């Protein structure tokens, strides 16, 4: 009788330990999922902030230039080189909001222009191939105001 009590006690203890291990594994899995979500959210927020800053900066350069050609040369000075895709210009930015090569880019900002006396600049920021921010501005790049 005494042996059966010990066996029952050992079995009960083994079940409790197994339950604790399962609970610990489930808790760790949940914490890893939460942590991964926080990291992704942080990256997305950082990309959005960088996109807003870059688009506003490019828009300021564009609206302050007397001509569209001057705006493009000032943008090249500020961000290094501008990639071209037909009539669209592209700026690649790293995590420090500095111009970089496409392979190192964290955020991609594309710019398209509408010509005329009152010209428009359309900016679109992409993060992980998804558009996260848009900005359009108009500027007077025409002749003299009479």
N, CA, C and O atoms as CSV, one atom per row, in Angstrom:
chain,resi,resn,atom,element,x,y,z
A,1,UNK,N,N,0.809,-1.180,0.000
A,1,UNK,CA,C,0.000,0.000,0.000
A,1,UNK,C,C,0.867,1.264,0.000
A,1,UNK,O,O,0.549,2.269,-0.637
A,2,UNK,N,N,1.935,1.173,0.715
A,2,UNK,CA,C,2.818,2.299,0.798
A,2,UNK,C,C,3.462,2.621,-0.561
A,2,UNK,O,O,3.645,3.796,-0.879
A,3,UNK,N,N,3.805,1.623,-1.355
A,3,UNK,CA,C,4.386,1.812,-2.663
A,3,UNK,C,C,3.405,2.483,-3.619
A,3,UNK,O,O,3.810,3.333,-4.413
A,4,UNK,N,N,2.144,2.125,-3.562
A,4,UNK,CA,C,1.160,2.725,-4.465
A,4,UNK,C,C,0.960,4.206,-4.146
A,4,UNK,O,O,0.694,5.004,-5.046
A,5,UNK,N,N,1.086,4.580,-2.860
A,5,UNK,CA,C,0.961,5.988,-2.493
A,5,UNK,C,C,2.121,6.793,-3.071
A,5,UNK,O,O,1.927,7.898,-3.578
A,6,UNK,N,N,3.343,6.226,-2.989
A,6,UNK,CA,C,4.514,6.894,-3.555
A,6,UNK,C,C,4.395,7.024,-5.070
A,6,UNK,O,O,4.724,8.065,-5.638
A,7,UNK,N,N,3.924,5.965,-5.718
A,7,UNK,CA,C,3.770,6.014,-7.172
A,7,UNK,C,C,2.742,7.066,-7.581
A,7,UNK,O,O,2.939,7.790,-8.558
A,8,UNK,N,N,1.649,7.147,-6.833
A,8,UNK,CA,C,0.624,8.146,-7.120
A,8,UNK,C,C,1.183,9.541,-6.908
A,8,UNK,O,O,0.916,10.440,-7.706
A,9,UNK,N,N,1.952,9.736,-5.849
A,9,UNK,CA,C,2.547,11.035,-5.569
A,9,UNK,C,C,3.533,11.433,-6.666
A,9,UNK,O,O,3.527,12.578,-7.118
A,10,UNK,N,N,4.385,10.490,-7.099
A,10,UNK,CA,C,5.343,10.764,-8.163
A,10,UNK,C,C,4.625,11.093,-9.476
A,10,UNK,O,O,5.023,12.007,-10.199
A,11,UNK,N,N,3.572,10.346,-9.771
A,11,UNK,CA,C,2.820,10.596,-11.007
A,11,UNK,C,C,2.170,11.984,-10.975
A,11,UNK,O,O,2.189,12.710,-11.969
A,12,UNK,N,N,1.600,12.337,-9.833
A,12,UNK,CA,C,0.977,13.650,-9.680
A,12,UNK,C,C,2.022,14.761,-9.820
A,12,UNK,O,O,1.768,15.780,-10.462
A,13,UNK,N,N,3.166,14.564,-9.230
A,13,UNK,CA,C,4.249,15.533,-9.325
A,13,UNK,C,C,4.742,15.663,-10.764
A,13,UNK,O,O,5.043,16.767,-11.219
A,14,UNK,N,N,4.826,14.560,-11.472
A,14,UNK,CA,C,5.255,14.580,-12.876
A,14,UNK,C,C,4.254,15.350,-13.734
A,14,UNK,O,O,4.653,16.114,-14.612
A,15,UNK,N,N,2.970,15.158,-13.490
A,15,UNK,CA,C,1.948,15.893,-14.237
A,15,UNK,C,C,2.024,17.385,-13.962
A,15,UNK,O,O,1.866,18.199,-14.872
A,16,UNK,N,N,2.266,17.742,-12.703
A,16,UNK,CA,C,2.392,19.156,-12.366
A,16,UNK,C,C,3.599,19.792,-13.065
A,16,UNK,O,O,3.508,20.907,-13.578
A,17,UNK,N,N,4.708,19.089,-13.081
A,17,UNK,CA,C,5.906,19.607,-13.741
A,17,UNK,C,C,5.678,19.725,-15.251
A,17,UNK,O,O,6.097,20.707,-15.864
A,18,UNK,N,N,5.032,18.751,-15.842
A,18,UNK,CA,C,4.730,18.786,-17.265
A,18,UNK,C,C,3.813,19.973,-17.578
A,18,UNK,O,O,4.010,20.671,-18.573
A,19,UNK,N,N,2.827,20.190,-16.736
A,19,UNK,CA,C,1.923,21.328,-16.914
A,19,UNK,C,C,2.667,22.658,-16.819
A,19,UNK,O,O,2.393,23.572,-17.597
A,20,UNK,N,N,3.592,22.777,-15.890
A,20,UNK,CA,C,4.373,24.000,-15.734
A,20,UNK,C,C,5.275,24.250,-16.955
A,20,UNK,O,O,5.426,25.387,-17.403
A,21,UNK,N,N,5.865,23.182,-17.478
A,21,UNK,CA,C,6.714,23.316,-18.664
A,21,UNK,C,C,5.871,23.773,-19.857
A,21,UNK,O,O,6.292,24.658,-20.602
A,22,UNK,N,N,4.698,23.190,-20.048
A,22,UNK,CA,C,3.804,23.577,-21.148
A,22,UNK,C,C,3.380,25.037,-20.997
A,22,UNK,O,O,3.360,25.788,-21.972
A,23,UNK,N,N,3.044,25.434,-19.772
A,23,UNK,CA,C,2.661,26.822,-19.503
A,23,UNK,C,C,3.815,27.783,-19.793
A,23,UNK,O,O,3.601,28.859,-20.352
A,24,UNK,N,N,5.015,27.406,-19.422
A,24,UNK,CA,C,6.195,28.225,-19.677
A,24,UNK,C,C,6.449,28.372,-21.186
A,24,UNK,O,O,6.753,29.470,-21.651
A,25,UNK,N,N,6.330,27.298,-21.940
A,25,UNK,CA,C,6.538,27.330,-23.391
A,25,UNK,C,C,5.482,28.215,-24.057
A,25,UNK,O,O,5.809,29.013,-24.936
A,26,UNK,N,N,4.229,28.079,-23.647
A,26,UNK,CA,C,3.174,28.917,-24.219
A,26,UNK,C,C,3.387,30.398,-23.898
A,26,UNK,O,O,3.164,31.256,-24.752
A,27,UNK,N,N,3.811,30.693,-22.688
A,27,UNK,CA,C,4.075,32.084,-22.304
A,27,UNK,C,C,5.223,32.662,-23.126
A,27,UNK,O,O,5.144,33.801,-23.586
A,28,UNK,N,N,6.271,31.897,-23.308
A,28,UNK,CA,C,7.409,32.375,-24.109
A,28,UNK,C,C,6.989,32.608,-25.561
A,28,UNK,O,O,7.406,33.594,-26.171
A,29,UNK,N,N,6.182,31.727,-26.113
A,29,UNK,CA,C,5.706,31.886,-27.489
A,29,UNK,C,C,4.892,33.162,-27.626
A,29,UNK,O,O,5.068,33.910,-28.588
A,30,UNK,N,N,4.018,33.412,-26.690
A,30,UNK,CA,C,3.207,34.624,-26.714
A,30,UNK,C,C,4.071,35.877,-26.608
A,30,UNK,O,O,3.835,36.846,-27.328
A,31,UNK,N,N,5.057,35.873,-25.730
A,31,UNK,CA,C,5.940,37.026,-25.574
A,31,UNK,C,C,6.765,37.278,-26.833
A,31,UNK,O,O,6.993,38.432,-27.196
A,32,UNK,N,N,7.209,36.232,-27.494
A,32,UNK,CA,C,7.974,36.402,-28.735
A,32,UNK,C,C,7.089,37.022,-29.821
A,32,UNK,O,O,7.546,37.890,-30.563
A,33,UNK,N,N,5.840,36.591,-29.921
A,33,UNK,CA,C,4.916,37.168,-30.903
A,33,UNK,C,C,4.657,38.644,-30.613
A,33,UNK,O,O,4.647,39.462,-31.533
A,34,UNK,N,N,4.454,38.985,-29.371
A,34,UNK,CA,C,4.221,40.382,-28.994
A,34,UNK,C,C,5.459,41.220,-29.310
A,34,UNK,O,O,5.335,42.319,-29.851
A,35,UNK,N,N,6.630,40.726,-28.988
A,35,UNK,CA,C,7.872,41.445,-29.235
A,35,UNK,C,C,8.091,41.650,-30.738
A,35,UNK,O,O,8.514,42.729,-31.155
A,36,UNK,N,N,7.810,40.640,-31.548
A,36,UNK,CA,C,7.958,40.768,-33.003
A,36,UNK,C,C,6.989,41.814,-33.556
A,36,UNK,O,O,7.346,42.574,-34.456
A,37,UNK,N,N,5.779,41.855,-33.028
A,37,UNK,CA,C,4.810,42.866,-33.454
A,37,UNK,C,C,5.254,44.271,-33.091
A,37,UNK,O,O,5.059,45.203,-33.871
A,38,UNK,N,N,5.848,44.434,-31.920
A,38,UNK,CA,C,6.337,45.738,-31.489
A,38,UNK,C,C,7.494,46.191,-32.383
A,38,UNK,O,O,7.573,47.364,-32.748
A,39,UNK,N,N,8.376,45.280,-32.729
A,39,UNK,CA,C,9.497,45.633,-33.606
A,39,UNK,C,C,8.985,46.071,-34.968
A,39,UNK,O,O,9.452,47.077,-35.502
A,40,UNK,N,N,8.030,45.336,-35.547
A,40,UNK,CA,C,7.488,45.702,-36.855
A,40,UNK,C,C,6.770,47.046,-36.789
A,40,UNK,O,O,6.905,47.866,-37.697
A,41,UNK,N,N,6.024,47.271,-35.745
A,41,UNK,CA,C,5.334,48.550,-35.569
A,41,UNK,C,C,6.338,49.690,-35.449
A,41,UNK,O,O,6.125,50.766,-36.007
A,42,UNK,N,N,7.417,49.464,-34.735
A,42,UNK,CA,C,8.453,50.473,-34.569
A,42,UNK,C,C,9.111,50.793,-35.914
A,42,UNK,O,O,9.361,51.961,-36.210
A,43,UNK,N,N,9.391,49.784,-36.726
A,43,UNK,CA,C,9.987,50.001,-38.050
A,43,UNK,C,C,9.032,50.788,-38.941
A,43,UNK,O,O,9.457,51.691,-39.661
A,44,UNK,N,N,7.752,50.452,-38.895
A,44,UNK,CA,C,6.767,51.162,-39.717
A,44,UNK,C,C,6.653,52.618,-39.296
A,44,UNK,O,O,6.571,53.503,-40.148
A,45,UNK,N,N,6.648,52.875,-38.009
A,45,UNK,CA,C,6.565,54.246,-37.503
A,45,UNK,C,C,7.807,55.035,-37.886
A,45,UNK,O,O,7.713,56.201,-38.269
A,46,UNK,N,N,8.957,54.409,-37.784
A,46,UNK,CA,C,10.196,55.067,-38.164
A,46,UNK,C,C,10.193,55.397,-39.659
A,46,UNK,O,O,10.635,56.475,-40.057
A,47,UNK,N,N,9.700,54.479,-40.480
A,47,UNK,CA,C,9.624,54.715,-41.924
A,47,UNK,C,C,8.649,55.841,-42.245
A,47,UNK,O,O,8.922,56.661,-43.122
A,48,UNK,N,N,7.523,55.891,-41.551
A,48,UNK,CA,C,6.559,56.958,-41.785
A,48,UNK,C,C,7.143,58.314,-41.404
A,48,UNK,O,O,6.997,59.281,-42.152
A,49,UNK,N,N,7.799,58.396,-40.254
A,49,UNK,CA,C,8.419,59.652,-39.836
A,49,UNK,C,C,9.477,60.109,-40.836
A,49,UNK,O,O,9.538,61.286,-41.192
A,50,UNK,N,N,10.299,59.182,-41.281
A,50,UNK,CA,C,11.333,59.509,-42.261
A,50,UNK,C,C,10.709,59.959,-43.578
A,50,UNK,O,O,11.207,60.890,-44.212
A,51,UNK,N,N,9.637,59.317,-43.989
A,51,UNK,CA,C,8.960,59.669,-45.235
A,51,UNK,C,C,8.360,61.069,-45.171
A,51,UNK,O,O,8.482,61.848,-46.116
A,52,UNK,N,N,7.723,61.378,-44.071
A,52,UNK,CA,C,7.119,62.706,-43.907
A,52,UNK,C,C,8.204,63.780,-43.959
A,52,UNK,O,O,8.048,64.795,-44.638
A,53,UNK,N,N,9.294,63.554,-43.244
A,53,UNK,CA,C,10.385,64.541,-43.227
A,53,UNK,C,C,10.980,64.726,-44.624
A,53,UNK,O,O,11.195,65.853,-45.070
A,54,UNK,N,N,11.243,63.615,-45.306
A,54,UNK,CA,C,11.854,63.704,-46.637
A,54,UNK,C,C,10.920,64.376,-47.632
A,54,UNK,O,O,11.356,65.226,-48.408
A,55,UNK,N,N,9.649,64.012,-47.622
A,55,UNK,CA,C,8.690,64.609,-48.559
A,55,UNK,C,C,8.530,66.098,-48.300
A,55,UNK,O,O,8.476,66.888,-49.243
A,56,UNK,N,N,8.453,66.486,-47.047
A,56,UNK,CA,C,8.335,67.910,-46.727
A,56,UNK,C,C,9.588,68.677,-47.151
A,56,UNK,O,O,9.502,69.794,-47.661
A,57,UNK,N,N,10.735,68.069,-46.937
A,57,UNK,CA,C,11.985,68.708,-47.331
A,57,UNK,C,C,12.052,68.878,-48.850
A,57,UNK,O,O,12.418,69.946,-49.341
A,58,UNK,N,N,11.702,67.839,-49.582
A,58,UNK,CA,C,11.704,67.923,-51.045
A,58,UNK,C,C,10.680,68.950,-51.537
A,58,UNK,O,O,10.943,69.680,-52.492
A,59,UNK,N,N,9.531,69.005,-50.894
A,59,UNK,CA,C,8.504,69.982,-51.276
A,59,UNK,C,C,8.987,71.412,-51.016
A,59,UNK,O,O,8.732,72.309,-51.819
A,60,UNK,N,N,9.681,71.621,-49.900
A,60,UNK,CA,C,10.228,72.947,-49.605
A,60,UNK,C,C,11.263,73.356,-50.646
A,60,UNK,O,O,11.276,74.499,-51.104
A,61,UNK,N,N,12.116,72.429,-51.011
A,61,UNK,CA,C,13.116,72.716,-52.045
A,61,UNK,C,C,12.413,73.087,-53.349
A,61,UNK,O,O,12.805,74.031,-54.035
A,62,UNK,N,N,11.384,72.336,-53.672
A,62,UNK,CA,C,10.668,72.547,-54.937
A,62,UNK,C,C,9.971,73.905,-54.978
A,62,UNK,O,O,10.064,74.630,-55.968
A,63,UNK,N,N,9.283,74.238,-53.913
A,63,UNK,CA,C,8.516,75.492,-53.908
A,63,UNK,C,C,9.411,76.724,-53.781
A,63,UNK,O,O,9.011,77.817,-54.181
A,64,UNK,N,N,10.605,76.564,-53.236
A,64,UNK,CA,C,11.482,77.730,-53.062
A,64,UNK,C,C,12.354,78.009,-54.282
A,64,UNK,O,O,12.956,79.078,-54.376
A,65,UNK,N,N,12.430,77.069,-55.207
A,65,UNK,CA,C,13.281,77.264,-56.388
A,65,UNK,C,C,12.561,78.111,-57.431
A,65,UNK,O,O,11.350,77.978,-57.606
A,66,UNK,N,N,13.298,78.986,-58.131
A,66,UNK,CA,C,12.660,79.825,-59.151
A,66,UNK,C,C,12.228,79.038,-60.392
A,66,UNK,O,O,11.270,79.415,-61.067
A,67,UNK,N,N,12.927,77.963,-60.683
A,67,UNK,CA,C,12.576,77.125,-61.840
A,67,UNK,C,C,12.651,75.660,-61.445
A,67,UNK,O,O,13.304,75.301,-60.465
A,68,UNK,N,N,11.982,74.825,-62.210
A,68,UNK,CA,C,11.959,73.397,-61.923
A,68,UNK,C,C,13.354,72.785,-62.024
A,68,UNK,O,O,13.698,71.907,-61.233
A,69,UNK,N,N,14.158,73.233,-62.980
A,69,UNK,CA,C,15.514,72.715,-63.141
A,69,UNK,C,C,16.366,73.028,-61.915
A,69,UNK,O,O,17.178,72.213,-61.478
A,70,UNK,N,N,16.163,74.235,-61.367
A,70,UNK,CA,C,16.891,74.614,-60.152
A,70,UNK,C,C,16.481,73.722,-58.984
A,70,UNK,O,O,17.314,73.327,-58.168
A,71,UNK,N,N,15.200,73.414,-58.918
A,71,UNK,CA,C,14.708,72.543,-57.842
A,71,UNK,C,C,15.366,71.175,-57.931
A,71,UNK,O,O,15.788,70.622,-56.916
A,72,UNK,N,N,15.456,70.624,-59.133
A,72,UNK,CA,C,16.078,69.312,-59.295
A,72,UNK,C,C,17.550,69.327,-58.902
A,72,UNK,O,O,18.028,68.393,-58.259
A,73,UNK,N,N,18.271,70.374,-59.279
A,73,UNK,CA,C,19.695,70.431,-58.912
A,73,UNK,C,C,19.859,70.590,-57.395
A,73,UNK,O,O,20.788,70.028,-56.816
A,74,UNK,N,N,18.971,71.345,-56.750
A,74,UNK,CA,C,19.031,71.481,-55.283
A,74,UNK,C,C,18.696,70.158,-54.594
A,74,UNK,O,O,19.292,69.817,-53.572
A,75,UNK,N,N,17.741,69.416,-55.155
A,75,UNK,CA,C,17.399,68.102,-54.595
A,75,UNK,C,C,18.578,67.146,-54.714
A,75,UNK,O,O,18.848,66.366,-53.801
A,76,UNK,N,N,19.276,67.210,-55.839
A,76,UNK,CA,C,20.458,66.357,-56.031
A,76,UNK,C,C,21.538,66.717,-55.024
A,76,UNK,O,O,22.218,65.832,-54.506
A,77,UNK,N,N,21.708,68.002,-54.740
A,77,UNK,CA,C,22.691,68.432,-53.738
A,77,UNK,C,C,22.313,67.914,-52.352
A,77,UNK,O,O,23.174,67.473,-51.590
A,78,UNK,N,N,21.035,67.971,-52.038
A,78,UNK,CA,C,20.576,67.583,-50.693
A,78,UNK,C,C,20.619,66.075,-50.469
A,78,UNK,O,O,20.944,65.628,-49.369
A,79,UNK,N,N,20.295,65.282,-51.491
A,79,UNK,CA,C,20.157,63.836,-51.299
A,79,UNK,C,C,21.116,63.009,-52.148
A,79,UNK,O,O,20.916,61.804,-52.296
A,80,UNK,N,N,22.130,63.613,-52.696
A,80,UNK,CA,C,23.059,62.852,-53.519
A,80,UNK,C,C,22.522,62.773,-54.931
A,80,UNK,O,O,22.367,63.798,-55.595
A,81,UNK,N,N,22.245,61.604,-55.385
A,81,UNK,CA,C,21.755,61.462,-56.764
A,81,UNK,C,C,20.258,61.163,-56.765
A,81,UNK,O,O,19.696,60.666,-55.788
A,82,UNK,N,N,19.643,61.480,-57.883
A,82,UNK,CA,C,18.235,61.161,-58.086
A,82,UNK,C,C,18.153,60.106,-59.173
A,82,UNK,O,O,18.678,60.297,-60.270
A,83,UNK,N,N,17.497,58.996,-58.874
A,83,UNK,CA,C,17.269,57.991,-59.898
A,83,UNK,C,C,16.138,58.441,-60.800
A,83,UNK,O,O,15.250,59.177,-60.369
A,84,UNK,N,N,16.164,58.005,-62.048
A,84,UNK,CA,C,15.107,58.378,-62.988
A,84,UNK,C,C,14.435,57.119,-63.511
A,84,UNK,O,O,15.085,56.128,-63.845
A,85,UNK,N,N,13.122,57.192,-63.569
A,85,UNK,CA,C,12.320,56.116,-64.131
A,85,UNK,C,C,11.318,56.768,-65.074
A,85,UNK,O,O,10.174,57.022,-64.697
A,86,UNK,N,N,11.753,57.038,-66.303
A,86,UNK,CA,C,10.901,57.760,-67.242
A,86,UNK,C,C,10.782,59.206,-66.815
A,86,UNK,O,O,11.782,59.922,-66.761
A,87,UNK,N,N,9.572,59.646,-66.512
A,87,UNK,CA,C,9.351,61.032,-66.072
A,87,UNK,C,C,9.288,61.137,-64.546
A,87,UNK,O,O,8.964,62.196,-64.008
A,88,UNK,N,N,9.590,60.066,-63.869
A,88,UNK,CA,C,9.561,60.047,-62.405
A,88,UNK,C,C,10.982,60.033,-61.858
A,88,UNK,O,O,11.837,59.291,-62.343
A,89,UNK,N,N,11.225,60.854,-60.851
A,89,UNK,CA,C,12.520,60.873,-60.175
A,89,UNK,C,C,12.366,60.134,-58.854
A,89,UNK,O,O,11.313,60.186,-58.219
A,90,UNK,N,N,13.428,59.445,-58.448
A,90,UNK,CA,C,13.359,58.623,-57.241
A,90,UNK,C,C,14.517,58.975,-56.309
A,90,UNK,O,O,15.662,59.119,-56.739
A,91,UNK,N,N,14.194,59.109,-55.027
A,91,UNK,CA,C,15.199,59.333,-53.989
A,91,UNK,C,C,15.164,58.115,-53.072
A,91,UNK,O,O,14.100,57.729,-52.589
A,92,UNK,N,N,16.315,57.518,-52.833
A,92,UNK,CA,C,16.430,56.388,-51.913
A,92,UNK,C,C,17.053,56.881,-50.619
A,92,UNK,O,O,18.093,57.539,-50.633
A,93,UNK,N,N,16.414,56.560,-49.498
A,93,UNK,CA,C,16.884,57.026,-48.192
A,93,UNK,C,C,17.203,55.857,-47.279
A,93,UNK,O,O,16.490,54.853,-47.271
A,94,UNK,N,N,18.276,55.989,-46.508
A,94,UNK,CA,C,18.598,54.967,-45.517
A,94,UNK,C,C,17.920,55.310,-44.191
A,94,UNK,O,O,17.103,56.229,-44.134
A,95,UNK,N,N,18.248,54.589,-43.140
A,95,UNK,CA,C,17.586,54.798,-41.848
A,95,UNK,C,C,17.946,56.121,-41.179
A,95,UNK,O,O,17.280,56.537,-40.231
A,96,UNK,N,N,18.992,56.784,-41.663
A,96,UNK,CA,C,19.381,58.085,-41.119
A,96,UNK,C,C,18.891,59.228,-41.999
A,96,UNK,O,O,19.349,60.360,-41.846
A,97,UNK,N,N,17.964,58.951,-42.923
A,97,UNK,CA,C,17.392,59.934,-43.848
A,97,UNK,C,C,18.434,60.538,-44.785
A,97,UNK,O,O,18.282,61.672,-45.240
A,98,UNK,N,N,19.465,59.800,-45.066
A,98,UNK,CA,C,20.497,60.227,-46.008
A,98,UNK,C,C,20.259,59.526,-47.335
A,98,UNK,O,O,19.763,58.400,-47.374
A,99,UNK,N,N,20.615,60.202,-48.423
A,99,UNK,CA,C,20.514,59.577,-49.728
A,99,UNK,C,C,21.437,58.371,-49.819
A,99,UNK,O,O,22.542,58.392,-49.276
A,100,UNK,N,N,20.994,57.325,-50.500
A,100,UNK,CA,C,21.790,56.111,-50.609
A,100,UNK,C,C,21.454,55.387,-51.918
A,100,UNK,O,O,20.633,55.857,-52.707
A,101,UNK,N,N,22.088,54.261,-52.131
A,101,UNK,CA,C,21.811,53.426,-53.296
A,101,UNK,C,C,20.530,52.629,-53.057
A,101,UNK,O,O,20.089,52.468,-51.919
A,102,UNK,N,N,19.952,52.142,-54.127
A,102,UNK,CA,C,18.687,51.411,-54.035
A,102,UNK,C,C,18.807,50.166,-53.161
A,102,UNK,O,O,17.868,49.833,-52.439
A,103,UNK,N,N,19.935,49.477,-53.211
A,103,UNK,CA,C,20.104,48.242,-52.435
A,103,UNK,C,C,20.133,48.484,-50.932
A,103,UNK,O,O,19.825,47.581,-50.154
A,104,UNK,N,N,20.504,49.702,-50.514
A,104,UNK,CA,C,20.594,50.029,-49.090
A,104,UNK,C,C,19.390,50.813,-48.593
A,104,UNK,O,O,19.360,51.223,-47.433
A,105,UNK,N,N,18.399,51.028,-49.450
A,105,UNK,CA,C,17.284,51.931,-49.136
A,105,UNK,C,C,16.348,51.350,-48.082
A,105,UNK,O,O,16.007,50.167,-48.103
A,106,UNK,N,N,15.948,52.215,-47.169
A,106,UNK,CA,C,14.936,51.899,-46.155
A,106,UNK,C,C,13.587,52.424,-46.634
A,106,UNK,O,O,12.556,51.773,-46.462
A,107,UNK,N,N,13.609,53.612,-47.239
A,107,UNK,CA,C,12.408,54.252,-47.779
A,107,UNK,C,C,12.727,54.746,-49.186
A,107,UNK,O,O,13.839,55.198,-49.458
A,108,UNK,N,N,11.749,54.656,-50.066
A,108,UNK,CA,C,11.880,55.119,-51.445
A,108,UNK,C,C,10.845,56.225,-51.670
A,108,UNK,O,O,9.657,56.025,-51.417
A,109,UNK,N,N,11.293,57.383,-52.140
A,109,UNK,CA,C,10.388,58.502,-52.416
A,109,UNK,C,C,10.419,58.761,-53.915
A,109,UNK,O,O,11.478,59.032,-54.482
A,110,UNK,N,N,9.257,58.677,-54.555
A,110,UNK,CA,C,9.190,58.957,-55.987
A,110,UNK,C,C,8.507,60.302,-56.206
A,110,UNK,O,O,7.583,60.675,-55.483
A,111,UNK,N,N,8.986,61.026,-57.228
A,111,UNK,CA,C,8.486,62.369,-57.524
A,111,UNK,C,C,8.089,62.440,-58.987
A,111,UNK,O,O,8.818,61.985,-59.868
A,112,UNK,N,N,6.937,63.010,-59.228
A,112,UNK,CA,C,6.520,63.277,-60.604
A,112,UNK,C,C,6.074,64.730,-60.690
A,112,UNK,O,O,5.568,65.296,-59.721
A,113,UNK,N,N,6.267,65.320,-61.853
A,113,UNK,CA,C,6.005,66.737,-62.050
A,113,UNK,C,C,4.912,66.937,-63.080
A,113,UNK,O,O,4.759,66.140,-64.006
A,114,UNK,N,N,4.161,67.998,-62.912
A,114,UNK,CA,C,3.236,68.478,-63.935
A,114,UNK,C,C,3.760,69.832,-64.369
A,114,UNK,O,O,3.889,70.747,-63.556
A,115,UNK,N,N,4.061,69.959,-65.654
A,115,UNK,CA,C,4.666,71.177,-66.203
A,115,UNK,C,C,3.627,72.281,-66.347
A,115,UNK,O,O,2.422,72.027,-66.351
A,116,UNK,N,N,4.113,73.495,-66.465
A,116,UNK,CA,C,3.266,74.658,-66.696
A,116,UNK,C,C,3.740,75.827,-65.860
A,116,UNK,O,O,4.666,75.695,-65.059
A,117,UNK,N,N,3.094,76.990,-66.050
A,117,UNK,CA,C,3.454,78.142,-65.228
A,117,UNK,C,C,3.245,77.823,-63.749
A,117,UNK,O,O,4.098,78.129,-62.915
A,118,UNK,N,N,2.110,77.208,-63.431
A,118,UNK,CA,C,1.859,76.735,-62.069
A,118,UNK,C,C,2.096,75.221,-62.120
A,118,UNK,O,O,1.214,74.461,-62.519
A,119,UNK,N,N,3.272,74.802,-61.719
A,119,UNK,CA,C,3.622,73.386,-61.829
A,119,UNK,C,C,3.350,72.677,-60.504
A,119,UNK,O,O,3.247,73.304,-59.450
A,120,UNK,N,N,3.238,71.373,-60.590
A,120,UNK,CA,C,2.931,70.555,-59.412
A,120,UNK,C,C,3.989,69.484,-59.204
A,120,UNK,O,O,4.575,68.966,-60.155
A,121,UNK,N,N,4.213,69.173,-57.962
A,121,UNK,CA,C,5.110,68.089,-57.583
A,121,UNK,C,C,4.282,67.086,-56.786
A,121,UNK,O,O,3.611,67.455,-55.822
A,122,UNK,N,N,4.331,65.836,-57.184
A,122,UNK,CA,C,3.618,64.776,-56.480
A,122,UNK,C,C,4.658,63.827,-55.886
A,122,UNK,O,O,5.465,63.240,-56.606
A,123,UNK,N,N,4.622,63.688,-54.573
A,123,UNK,CA,C,5.567,62.837,-53.860
A,123,UNK,C,C,4.830,61.623,-53.299
A,123,UNK,O,O,3.705,61.732,-52.812
A,124,UNK,N,N,5.476,60.485,-53.377
A,124,UNK,CA,C,4.898,59.250,-52.861
A,124,UNK,C,C,6.008,58.456,-52.178
A,124,UNK,O,O,7.023,58.154,-52.806
A,125,UNK,N,N,5.829,58.115,-50.905
A,125,UNK,CA,C,6.844,57.374,-50.157
A,125,UNK,C,C,6.432,55.913,-50.023
A,125,UNK,O,O,5.283,55.601,-49.711
A,126,UNK,N,N,7.387,55.032,-50.265
A,126,UNK,CA,C,7.144,53.587,-50.187
A,126,UNK,C,C,8.033,52.969,-49.118
A,126,UNK,O,O,9.209,53.310,-48.990
A,127,UNK,N,N,7.447,52.057,-48.355
A,127,UNK,CA,C,8.178,51.267,-47.368
A,127,UNK,C,C,7.764,49.821,-47.561
A,127,UNK,O,O,6.582,49.486,-47.481
A,128,UNK,N,N,8.741,48.969,-47.816
A,128,UNK,CA,C,8.479,47.553,-48.093
A,128,UNK,C,C,7.450,47.398,-49.212
A,128,UNK,O,O,6.510,46.609,-49.108
A,129,UNK,N,N,7.647,48.167,-50.280
A,129,UNK,CA,C,6.812,48.152,-51.493
A,129,UNK,C,C,5.354,48.515,-51.243
A,129,UNK,O,O,4.476,48.128,-52.014
A,130,UNK,N,N,5.097,49.246,-50.186
A,130,UNK,CA,C,3.746,49.697,-49.872
A,130,UNK,C,C,3.765,51.212,-49.666
A,130,UNK,O,O,4.620,51.737,-48.953
A,131,UNK,N,N,2.824,51.904,-50.292
A,131,UNK,CA,C,2.773,53.353,-50.149
A,131,UNK,C,C,2.316,53.721,-48.735
A,131,UNK,O,O,1.283,53.256,-48.254
A,132,UNK,N,N,3.120,54.575,-48.084
A,132,UNK,CA,C,2.775,54.958,-46.714
A,132,UNK,C,C,2.511,56.446,-46.565
A,132,UNK,O,O,1.977,56.875,-45.542
A,133,UNK,N,N,2.879,57.252,-47.577
A,133,UNK,CA,C,2.682,58.693,-47.452
A,133,UNK,C,C,2.646,59.320,-48.833
A,133,UNK,O,O,3.375,58.905,-49.734
A,134,UNK,N,N,1.785,60.332,-48.994
A,134,UNK,CA,C,1.690,61.088,-50.241
A,134,UNK,C,C,1.642,62.573,-49.914
A,134,UNK,O,O,1.092,62.986,-48.893
A,135,UNK,N,N,2.230,63.364,-50.803
A,135,UNK,CA,C,2.196,64.810,-50.650
A,135,UNK,C,C,2.244,65.422,-52.039
A,135,UNK,O,O,3.035,64.998,-52.882
A,136,UNK,N,N,1.400,66.418,-52.280
A,136,UNK,CA,C,1.408,67.166,-53.538
A,136,UNK,C,C,1.492,68.645,-53.217
A,136,UNK,O,O,0.811,69.140,-52.319
A,137,UNK,N,N,2.341,69.346,-53.966
A,137,UNK,CA,C,2.482,70.793,-53.793
A,137,UNK,C,C,2.482,71.455,-55.162
A,137,UNK,O,O,2.860,70.850,-56.166
A,138,UNK,N,N,2.051,72.703,-55.181
A,138,UNK,CA,C,2.076,73.511,-56.394
A,138,UNK,C,C,3.063,74.650,-56.182
A,138,UNK,O,O,3.230,75.152,-55.071
A,139,UNK,N,N,3.715,75.049,-57.276
A,139,UNK,CA,C,4.667,76.159,-57.194
A,139,UNK,C,C,4.628,76.944,-58.490
A,139,UNK,O,O,4.358,76.395,-59.558
A,140,UNK,N,N,4.897,78.223,-58.384
A,140,UNK,CA,C,4.959,79.088,-59.556
A,140,UNK,C,C,6.356,78.979,-60.152
A,140,UNK,O,O,7.324,79.487,-59.585
A,141,UNK,N,N,6.452,78.319,-61.288
A,141,UNK,CA,C,7.712,78.215,-61.996
A,141,UNK,C,C,7.558,78.774,-63.403
A,141,UNK,O,O,8.231,78.343,-64.340
A,142,UNK,N,N,6.668,79.730,-63.528
A,142,UNK,CA,C,6.396,80.323,-64.844
A,142,UNK,C,C,7.190,81.585,-65.059
A,142,UNK,O,O,8.259,81.773,-64.479
A,143,UNK,N,N,6.667,82.432,-65.884
A,143,UNK,CA,C,7.323,83.695,-66.213
A,143,UNK,C,C,7.113,84.714,-65.115
A,143,UNK,O,O,6.836,84.374,-63.965
A,144,UNK,N,N,7.252,85.964,-65.495
A,144,UNK,CA,C,7.106,87.049,-64.534
A,144,UNK,C,C,5.643,87.247,-64.171
A,144,UNK,O,O,4.755,87.050,-65.000
A,145,UNK,N,N,5.406,87.632,-62.947
A,145,UNK,CA,C,4.058,87.945,-62.487
A,145,UNK,C,C,3.776,89.398,-62.866
A,145,UNK,O,O,4.572,90.281,-62.546
A,146,UNK,N,N,2.667,89.654,-63.535
A,146,UNK,CA,C,2.340,91.019,-63.981
A,146,UNK,C,C,1.236,91.607,-63.156
A,146,UNK,O,O,0.832,92.746,-63.388
